[in-house]
Amino acid sequence: MKNTHVNIPVFIPHLGCPNLCVFCNQRAISGVRSFIPEKAKNEIETVLSSLGNRNTAAEIAFFGGSFTGIGRDLMTKLLDLGESYVKSGDVTGIRFSTRPDYIDEEIIGILKHYTITAAELGIQSMSDRVLKESKRGHTAEQTETAVKLLKDAGFSVVGQMMVGLPGSDAEDEIRTAYKICEMGCTAARVYPTVVFRDTELCGRMQRGEYSPLTVEEAVRRSADVLEVFLGNNVNCIRIGLCDSENLHGTEYAAGPNHPSMGELVEGEIYFRRICQALDSLEEVPEFCTICVPAGEISKAVGQKRCNKLRIEYKYNVKKVKFIENSSLKRYNILL
Ligand code: SF4
């Protein structure tokens, strides 16, 4: 049994993708401007050797573009490469990201020959209106079909969704999260919309036709959807783009780009849980002690102690103290 898990990312920038979603400058997101298939092997070897003998389960992850939309020759070449590492025991499987409309019976027939641990689907929204405004080029119905095909083939599906897309509001996003759960996705990723240079969204923003969410708004809206995933036992494996997704370079134009977006959102969940508990009291004491799960104090207190300060202000509490209680499960608190 391996103790930790790591994805070995092989970024496939924009290959085979004829779409140009308004928010996408795929070269910027992946930090890769061209793709030389032979390099993939070196990239994989480099990560594997850095893992050494550590007790880590690794998966090869073809991320970035739409993996099942690239030429069949290249796709099967990459799958063969990934599978050779599965056979040698170096990795446990292959995962990839793609668009819902690039999944059909033919693709499933190919994928079935390989050890696919998860298919990550760029669902983004289950509102056809939002999909249209974002020029996604597929419908919510196509997403439902793709998830069904993948699940019927026995693959786990990770639903990737965005908050703050043009035309989207908190209700659309909550509905999308519920739909991801209902369709049977086993996990989810949530990406607040960030504006990159050289994208249609950037042009719209400059013309005043689109306003990106602030970090605070993105935190609240991401917390709304995280609540849905928590309530339906769907594992939320990521909130916000990661550092490797190169958001600190010149490609970033505007929007909720925070290096600890996930932690901010989890902090918001703690804030809401604490408020619920305090609201249920007849009288809030002047001095409050809040028990939180072991290892979760920094999230519960919030960045720059924002939760502590907000609670003291909102409930007129003189002092809030946080202590750990190892019997509590994640996101549970006790007064
Ligand atoms: S489908 Fe994916 S890769 Fe293609 S434009 Fe949209 S976000 Fe970018």
Residues whose N, C-alpha, C, O or C-beta is under 5 A from the ligand:
A	BS01	SF4	H14 C17 N19 L20 C21 C24 Q26 G64 G65 S66 R99
